[in-house]
Amino acid sequence: MIKLEPMIYTGFGVVLGFVLGFLGTLLTEFFKRRRSKKDFKEGLCAQLREVQPRLAGIYGSLSIALGKIDRDMLSWVHSMKLEWSGDPLEITQTKIEELLKLGNDELAKATQLLIARQSGRKVKYIKKISLPFLENNFHLIPLLDSNHQRSILDIWTKINWLKEEIDRCNFFFERTFDSSLSPENWKILHENINKSYEVIAKLCRDIAESVSKIIEELSK
C-alpha cells in the first residue's frame, strides 16, 4: 500500500521552497532597484547642482555682453545664489543686492554705466556644459516616474542643443581673429555672435530653472 502522506509533505516542501525562492528573488530585485534608484537620484542631483551655477554664470555674462542688464536679469541671477566672476564683468551677490535696492530711474542709470564700461568688449570662448553622470547612467532613467523622466529628457535635449549653439558661437569667435575679414563680413560675424549669445542665454536660463525644479522634486 502506497503511503501518500510522505509524498504530500515532500511535494509541499518542494512547492514551498520554490515559492520562497521566487519571493526571495523578487525581494532582492526590489531592494536592488530601490537602491539603484536612490543612488541615481543622488548622483544626478549632485551633478545638476554643479552645472546650475555655470548655466547662471553664462546667462549673466552674456546678458551683460548684450547690454541687457535690468531688474529681471539681476533678480534672477540673485535667486540662483550665485557668486561668480565672469568675463567681461565681475558681479557678485553683494553688488547685485546694491543695484536691486535702487529705484527704477537710479537702476537704469547704473546699468547704463555698466553697459558703457563694457562697450566693445565681448565674452570670449564659452566652455560647453555636459552631464557625464547622466550619460553614463542613461539606462537608469526608467527607474523614475514618467513625469521626472520627461523633465530629465527635456533637460538632456536642451543641453545638447546648448552644446551645438556654443560650438557655433565659438566658431564665430575664432573667425574674429581672421585679419583678412572685410568690414562688411566683420559686421555680419558680430551680428551672428550676438544672435548666438541671445539663444545661449535663453537656453541657459531655461535649463537652470528646469534644473531647480527637478532637484527640488527628486530631493523629496
VENQUI-V166028 format. One record per backbone hydrogen bond with DSSP energy under -1.0 kcal/mol. CO is the residue of the C=O (numbers start at 1). NH is the residue of the N-H. If there is no record, write none. Layout:
BEGIN
co = (CO:CO)
nh = (NH:NH)
END
This chain:
BEGIN
co = (4:5:6:7:8:9:10:11:12:13:14:15:16:17:18:19:20:21:22:23:24:25:26:27:28:29:30:31:32:33:34:35:36:37:38:39:40:41:42:43:44:45:46:47:48:51:52:53:54:55:56:57:58:59:60:61:62:63:64:70:71:72:73:74:75:78:92:93:94:95:96:99:103:104:105:106:107:108:109:110:111:112:113:114:116:118:131:132:133:137:138:140:141:145:146:147:148:149:150:151:152:153:154:155:156:157:158:159:160:161:162:163:164:165:166:167:168:169:170:171:173:174:175:178:182:183:184:185:186:187:188:189:190:191:192:193:194:195:196:197:198:199:200:201:202:203:204:205:206:207:208:209:210:211:212:213:214:215)
nh = (8:9:10:11:12:13:14:15:16:17:18:19:20:21:22:23:24:25:26:27:28:29:30:31:32:33:34:35:36:37:38:39:40:41:42:43:44:45:46:47:48:49:50:51:52:55:56:57:58:59:60:61:62:63:64:65:66:68:67:74:75:76:77:78:79:81:96:97:98:99:100:102:107:108:109:110:111:112:113:114:115:116:117:118:119:121:135:136:137:140:141:143:144:149:150:151:152:153:154:155:156:157:158:159:160:161:162:163:164:165:166:167:168:169:170:171:172:173:174:175:176:177:178:181:186:187:188:189:190:191:192:193:194:195:196:197:198:199:200:201:202:203:204:205:206:207:208:209:210:211:212:213:214:215:216:217:218:219)
END
